[in-house]
């Protein structure tokens, strides 16, 4: 569950002419297939989740929302009772939307420089998303058969081929940042690359320094600079910082005492849907390899002790767990610069970070490699 989420399918509409003050925005939209009377919301991301800052009503398939904006930010346009939301750059000016409720990949945004640039990026990335979806569809049966037959070579090959689409997406992001040093989206893409540790800290810093002074001195720019400084201590190849916190039964547990031949630090929470969805895979991995030296220590970003403990029992998470029950203010998460969950750090026997944020088959392959299991 990310603090900041990218949805890659929004788009452009014609610029409308409206008299706005320098600190005002006007969202003007056409909502195809949406019944009259439904509410439309502007939301922004906060440490406590997405927060609505403005509300309007759709009438005759159209809507308008007008308000003031202090700093540029990633905004989300959401329609009442719909599961999707449309990301855009909340900034001064008229921002236009065309929404297709039955074909959200055709949704369009535009009207301001940053939202036009956002759409430009979305158009390019959507091509890759379609290719990836076709690949998954065409190779699903092959992957299932390889898993069933324990055909590791085929599984690894398919994982590698699938990873090429993410590499294409990463290259689009890097090229966009290079070509658009003044676009607010460049900051958001850089933050995404930073969170996923696709590039080294030095590479990220070089991209950051190439951005305009206005972006670097913005609120988001200062946040990224601060995170870059913090990441220098938790890069792959570095010693994992030690920590200790309270377990569900009130005992103090440290990372140092939890180390095995291979150790996974698993940042999660009971309220995190993607974390809970991933848990069965992690449980199966732990049950298969714990006897051979795999240890896990879970660090929860919960704030409700009862829900935390209930989730541990329900998901059958039999490894060590700690939490300070401080939600996104969890000190260990801040220590490891965790910006989204689930997040994982894979450590070798000496406690060195050897990989981050691996999932499913990719995680299993890495664990077997580190344990020397064929």
C-alpha positions as CSV (number, residue, x, y, z in Angstrom):
1,X,0.0,0.0,0.0
2,X,1.8,3.0,-1.1
3,X,1.8,6.4,0.4
4,X,2.2,7.7,-3.0
5,X,0.5,5.7,-5.8
6,X,0.9,6.1,-9.6
7,X,-2.0,5.1,-11.9
8,X,-0.7,5.2,-15.4
9,X,-3.9,5.8,-17.3
10,X,-5.1,9.4,-17.3
11,X,-5.2,11.9,-20.4
12,X,-5.6,15.4,-22.1
13,X,-8.5,17.7,-22.8
14,X,-8.7,21.1,-24.4
15,X,-7.6,24.1,-22.3
16,X,-10.5,26.1,-21.0
17,X,-10.2,29.9,-20.5
18,X,-11.2,31.0,-17.0
19,X,-10.3,33.9,-14.9
20,X,-8.4,32.5,-11.9
21,X,-6.1,34.1,-9.3
22,X,-2.5,32.9,-9.0
23,X,-3.3,30.5,-6.2
24,X,-6.6,29.0,-7.6
25,X,-7.4,25.9,-9.5
26,X,-10.5,25.0,-11.5
27,X,-11.2,21.3,-12.3
28,X,-13.6,21.1,-15.3
29,X,-14.7,17.7,-16.5
30,X,-16.9,15.6,-18.7
31,X,-18.0,12.3,-17.1
32,X,-19.3,9.9,-19.7
33,X,-21.6,7.2,-18.4
34,X,-21.9,8.7,-14.9
35,X,-25.4,9.3,-13.6
36,X,-26.5,12.8,-12.4
37,X,-26.1,13.6,-8.7
38,X,-23.0,11.5,-8.1
39,X,-20.3,13.2,-6.1
40,X,-16.8,13.8,-7.3
41,X,-13.9,14.3,-4.9
42,X,-10.4,15.8,-5.0
43,X,-8.1,13.8,-2.7
44,X,-4.5,14.2,-1.7
45,X,-2.2,11.7,0.0
46,X,-1.3,12.2,3.6
47,X,0.4,10.0,6.2
48,X,-3.0,8.9,7.4
49,X,-4.2,7.9,3.9
50,X,-6.0,9.8,1.2
51,X,-7.8,12.9,2.3
52,X,-10.7,14.6,0.5
53,X,-10.1,18.4,0.1
54,X,-13.0,19.3,-2.2
55,X,-16.3,17.9,-3.3
56,X,-18.6,18.6,-6.3
57,X,-21.6,17.1,-8.0
58,X,-22.0,15.7,-11.5
59,X,-24.8,17.4,-13.4
60,X,-25.7,16.5,-17.0
61,X,-22.4,14.6,-17.3
62,X,-20.3,17.5,-16.3
63,X,-18.7,18.9,-13.1
64,X,-16.5,21.8,-11.9
65,X,-14.6,22.2,-8.7
66,X,-12.8,25.5,-7.8
67,X,-10.5,26.1,-4.9
68,X,-7.1,27.4,-3.7
69,X,-3.8,25.6,-3.8
70,X,-0.7,26.4,-1.8
71,X,1.8,24.0,-3.1
72,X,1.8,21.7,-6.2
73,X,0.9,18.2,-5.2
74,X,-0.2,14.8,-6.6
75,X,-4.0,14.9,-6.6
76,X,-6.6,12.1,-7.2
77,X,-10.0,12.7,-8.8
78,X,-12.5,10.1,-7.5
79,X,-16.1,9.5,-8.4
80,X,-18.5,8.4,-5.7
81,X,-18.8,4.5,-5.5
82,X,-16.1,3.9,-8.1
83,X,-13.1,1.9,-7.3
84,X,-10.6,3.8,-9.5
85,X,-9.2,7.3,-9.1
86,X,-7.4,9.5,-11.6
87,X,-4.1,11.0,-10.6
88,X,-3.2,14.5,-11.7
89,X,-1.1,17.4,-10.6
90,X,-3.0,19.8,-8.4
91,X,-1.8,23.2,-9.3
92,X,-3.0,26.7,-10.3
93,X,-4.9,26.9,-13.5
94,X,-7.7,25.1,-15.3
95,X,-7.3,21.3,-15.3
96,X,-9.6,19.4,-17.7
97,X,-10.8,15.9,-17.4
98,X,-12.6,13.5,-19.8
99,X,-13.8,10.4,-17.9
100,X,-15.0,7.2,-19.5
101,X,-16.6,5.1,-16.7
102,X,-16.5,1.9,-18.7
103,X,-13.1,2.3,-20.2
104,X,-10.9,4.0,-17.7
105,X,-7.7,3.5,-19.8
106,X,-9.2,6.2,-22.1
107,X,-9.6,8.7,-19.3
108,X,-7.9,12.0,-20.2
109,X,-6.4,14.9,-18.2
110,X,-4.7,18.2,-19.3
111,X,-5.1,21.9,-19.5
112,X,-2.0,23.0,-17.5
113,X,1.7,22.4,-18.3
114,X,2.2,19.8,-15.7
115,X,-1.0,17.9,-16.5
116,X,-0.2,17.9,-20.2
117,X,3.2,16.4,-19.3
118,X,1.6,13.9,-17.1
119,X,-0.6,12.7,-20.0
120,X,2.4,12.6,-22.3
121,X,4.1,10.2,-19.8
122,X,0.8,8.1,-19.4
123,X,0.5,7.7,-23.2
124,X,4.0,6.2,-23.4
125,X,3.6,4.0,-20.4
126,X,0.2,2.6,-21.4
127,X,1.9,1.0,-24.4
128,X,4.1,-1.0,-22.1
129,X,1.3,-1.8,-19.8
130,X,-0.7,-3.4,-22.7
131,X,2.4,-5.4,-23.8
132,X,2.9,-6.6,-20.2
133,X,-0.7,-7.6,-19.9
134,X,-0.6,-9.6,-23.1
135,X,2.6,-11.3,-22.0
136,X,1.0,-12.3,-18.7
137,X,-2.1,-13.6,-20.5
138,X,-0.1,-15.6,-23.0
139,X,2.3,-17.1,-20.5
140,X,0.0,-17.8,-17.5
141,X,-0.5,-21.5,-18.3
142,X,3.2,-22.0,-19.0
143,X,4.1,-20.4,-15.6
144,X,1.6,-22.5,-13.7
145,X,2.9,-25.7,-15.4
146,X,6.5,-24.8,-14.6
147,X,5.7,-24.2,-11.0
148,X,3.7,-27.5,-10.8
149,X,6.6,-29.4,-12.3
150,X,9.2,-27.6,-10.2
151,X,10.8,-26.4,-13.5
152,X,13.0,-23.7,-11.9
153,X,14.8,-22.8,-15.2
154,X,11.5,-22.0,-16.9
155,X,10.2,-20.1,-13.9
156,X,13.4,-18.0,-13.8
157,X,13.3,-17.3,-17.5
158,X,9.7,-16.1,-17.4
159,X,10.4,-13.9,-14.4
160,X,13.3,-12.4,-16.2
161,X,11.2,-11.8,-19.4
162,X,8.5,-10.3,-17.3
163,X,11.0,-8.0,-15.6
164,X,11.9,-6.5,-19.0
165,X,8.6,-4.6,-19.0
166,X,9.5,-2.9,-15.7
167,X,12.9,-2.1,-17.2
168,X,11.1,-0.4,-20.1
169,X,9.0,1.6,-17.7
170,X,12.1,2.6,-15.7
171,X,13.7,3.8,-18.9
172,X,10.7,5.9,-19.8
173,X,10.8,7.4,-16.3
174,X,14.5,8.2,-16.6
175,X,14.1,9.7,-20.0
176,X,11.2,11.8,-18.9
177,X,13.2,13.2,-16.0
178,X,16.1,14.1,-18.3
179,X,13.9,15.8,-20.8
180,X,11.6,17.6,-18.4
181,X,13.6,19.2,-15.6
182,X,10.8,21.7,-14.9
183,X,7.9,19.2,-14.7
184,X,6.5,18.3,-11.3
185,X,6.0,14.7,-12.5
186,X,9.8,14.4,-12.7
187,X,9.9,14.8,-9.0
188,X,7.2,12.1,-8.5
189,X,8.9,9.7,-10.9
190,X,12.3,10.3,-9.1
191,X,10.6,9.6,-5.8
192,X,9.2,6.3,-7.2
193,X,12.7,5.3,-8.5
194,X,14.1,6.2,-5.1
195,X,11.6,4.1,-3.2
196,X,12.1,1.1,-5.4
197,X,15.9,1.5,-5.3
198,X,16.1,0.9,-9.0
199,X,19.1,3.2,-9.2
200,X,21.9,3.8,-6.7
201,X,21.7,6.7,-4.3
202,X,24.4,8.5,-6.3
203,X,22.5,8.1,-9.5
204,X,19.3,9.4,-8.0
205,X,21.2,12.4,-6.5
206,X,22.6,13.2,-10.0
207,X,19.0,13.2,-11.4
208,X,17.8,15.3,-8.6
209,X,20.6,17.9,-9.1
210,X,19.6,18.2,-12.8
211,X,16.1,19.4,-11.9
212,X,15.1,23.1,-11.8
213,X,15.8,25.1,-8.7
214,X,12.1,25.6,-8.2
215,X,11.5,21.8,-8.1
216,X,14.4,21.2,-5.7
217,X,13.2,23.9,-3.3
218,X,9.6,22.7,-3.4
219,X,8.1,20.9,-0.4
220,X,8.3,17.6,-2.4
221,X,11.8,18.3,-3.5
222,X,13.0,18.9,0.1
223,X,11.3,15.6,1.1
224,X,13.2,13.7,-1.6
225,X,16.5,15.3,-0.7
226,X,16.0,14.3,3.0
227,X,15.2,10.7,1.9
228,X,18.3,10.6,-0.3
229,X,20.4,11.4,2.7
230,X,18.7,8.7,4.8
231,X,19.1,6.1,2.0
232,X,22.8,6.4,2.0
233,X,22.9,4.2,5.2
234,X,20.5,1.5,3.9
235,X,21.7,0.7,0.4
236,X,22.3,-2.8,-0.9
237,X,25.7,-3.9,0.3
238,X,25.5,-1.9,3.5
239,X,25.1,-3.4,7.0
240,X,21.5,-3.4,8.0
241,X,21.0,-1.0,10.9
242,X,20.2,-2.7,14.2
243,X,16.9,-2.0,15.9
244,X,14.8,-3.4,18.8
245,X,11.1,-3.0,19.7
246,X,8.3,-4.7,21.6
247,X,6.8,-8.0,20.5
248,X,3.1,-8.8,20.7
249,X,3.7,-10.5,24.1
250,X,5.6,-7.5,25.5
251,X,9.2,-8.7,25.1
252,X,12.0,-6.6,23.5
253,X,13.3,-8.2,20.3
254,X,16.3,-6.9,18.3
255,X,17.3,-7.5,14.7
256,X,20.7,-8.7,15.9
257,X,19.3,-11.6,17.9
258,X,16.9,-12.5,15.0
259,X,19.5,-13.0,12.3
260,X,19.7,-16.4,10.5
261,X,21.7,-17.6,7.5
262,X,19.2,-15.5,5.6
263,X,16.9,-12.9,7.2
264,X,13.9,-11.0,5.8
265,X,12.9,-7.8,7.5
266,X,9.2,-7.5,6.5
267,X,7.5,-4.1,6.9
268,X,3.7,-4.6,6.9
269,X,0.5,-3.8,8.7
270,X,-2.9,-5.5,9.4
271,X,-4.6,-2.7,7.5
272,X,-2.4,-3.1,4.4
273,X,-4.4,-5.1,1.8
274,X,-1.4,-5.9,-0.4
275,X,0.6,-7.0,2.6
276,X,-2.1,-9.4,3.7
277,X,-2.4,-10.7,0.2
278,X,1.3,-11.4,0.1
279,X,1.4,-13.2,3.5
280,X,0.4,-16.7,2.3
281,X,3.4,-16.7,-0.1
282,X,5.7,-15.6,2.7
283,X,4.3,-18.2,5.1
284,X,4.9,-20.9,2.5
285,X,8.5,-19.7,2.0
286,X,9.2,-19.6,5.7
287,X,7.7,-23.1,6.3
288,X,9.9,-24.5,3.5
289,X,13.2,-22.9,4.4
290,X,13.2,-22.0,8.1
291,X,14.8,-25.2,9.2
292,X,17.6,-24.5,6.7
293,X,18.3,-21.1,8.1
294,X,15.7,-18.6,7.0
295,X,14.5,-16.2,9.6
296,X,11.9,-13.4,9.3
297,X,11.3,-10.4,11.6
298,X,8.1,-8.5,10.9
299,X,7.9,-4.8,11.6
300,X,4.3,-3.6,11.8
301,X,3.1,-0.1,11.0
302,X,-0.1,-0.8,13.0
303,X,-1.5,1.5,15.6
304,X,-4.1,-0.8,17.1
305,X,-2.4,-3.6,19.1
306,X,-5.5,-5.9,19.0
307,X,-5.8,-5.8,15.2
308,X,-2.0,-6.3,14.8
309,X,-2.1,-9.5,17.0
310,X,-5.3,-10.8,15.4
311,X,-3.7,-10.5,11.9
312,X,-0.6,-12.4,13.1
313,X,-2.8,-15.2,14.3
314,X,-5.2,-15.2,11.3
315,X,-2.4,-15.2,8.7
316,X,-0.4,-17.8,10.6
317,X,2.8,-15.6,10.8
318,X,4.8,-17.7,13.2
319,X,8.1,-15.7,13.0
320,X,9.2,-12.8,15.3
321,X,7.2,-9.6,15.2
322,X,7.8,-6.1,16.6
323,X,6.1,-2.7,16.5
324,X,6.0,0.6,18.3
325,X,2.3,1.0,17.1
326,X,2.9,4.4,15.6
327,X,1.5,3.9,12.1
328,X,3.6,5.9,9.5
329,X,5.6,7.4,12.4
330,X,7.0,3.9,13.2
331,X,10.7,4.7,14.1
332,X,12.1,1.5,12.5
333,X,10.3,2.4,9.2
334,X,11.8,5.9,9.4
335,X,15.2,4.3,10.2
336,X,14.9,2.2,7.0
337,X,13.3,5.0,5.0
338,X,10.3,2.9,4.2
339,X,7.8,5.0,2.2
340,X,5.4,2.2,1.3
341,X,4.4,-1.3,2.4
342,X,4.8,-4.1,1.9
343,X,8.6,-3.5,2.0
344,X,11.3,-6.1,2.5
345,X,15.0,-6.2,3.1
346,X,16.8,-9.4,2.5
347,X,20.0,-9.9,4.6
348,X,22.8,-12.4,4.5
349,X,24.3,-14.3,7.4
350,X,26.4,-11.2,8.4
351,X,23.4,-8.9,8.4
352,X,24.4,-7.2,5.1
353,X,21.5,-6.0,2.9
354,X,21.7,-8.1,-0.3
355,X,18.3,-7.3,-1.9
356,X,15.1,-5.3,-1.4
357,X,11.4,-5.6,-2.1
358,X,11.5,-9.0,-3.8
359,X,8.1,-10.8,-4.0
360,X,6.9,-14.3,-4.8
361,X,9.1,-16.4,-7.0
362,X,11.8,-13.8,-7.2
363,X,12.1,-13.8,-3.4
364,X,12.2,-17.6,-3.3
365,X,14.9,-17.8,-5.9
366,X,17.0,-15.3,-3.9
367,X,16.5,-17.1,-0.6
368,X,17.5,-20.5,-2.2
369,X,20.6,-18.8,-3.7
370,X,21.7,-17.4,-0.3
371,X,21.0,-20.7,1.5
372,X,22.8,-22.7,-1.2
373,X,19.7,-24.8,-1.9
374,X,19.1,-26.2,-5.4
